[in-house]
Amino acid sequence: MARGRPTWDPKGTLVAVRLNKHQHRILTQRARRERITVSEAIRRCVVAWAATQPARVVRPTKEEQETFDQMFEAVGARRRPRSKK
């Protein structure tokens, strides 16, 4: 039998983290300021950090690349070579 309140966002993974005093103070201050638990403050920090990360580029599959090549050929355009970083 399920216990606790029903939720639309169940937290299925438990993670144990060791924090130093400074890190713990920062989290508890945020939790007090936003009137949330320390666990929720950690979750919000993770979400905020993830929002700052660049999007991952997914390369097209072989079939998709062939389709792109056919489209470029149909409109008479040439593909530019990828720039080297």
Secondary structure, 3 states (H helix, E strand, C coil): CCCCCCCCCCCCCCCCCCCCHHHHHHHHHHHHHHCCCHHHHHHHHHHHHHHCCCCCCCCCCHHHHHHHHHHHHHHCCCCCCCCCC
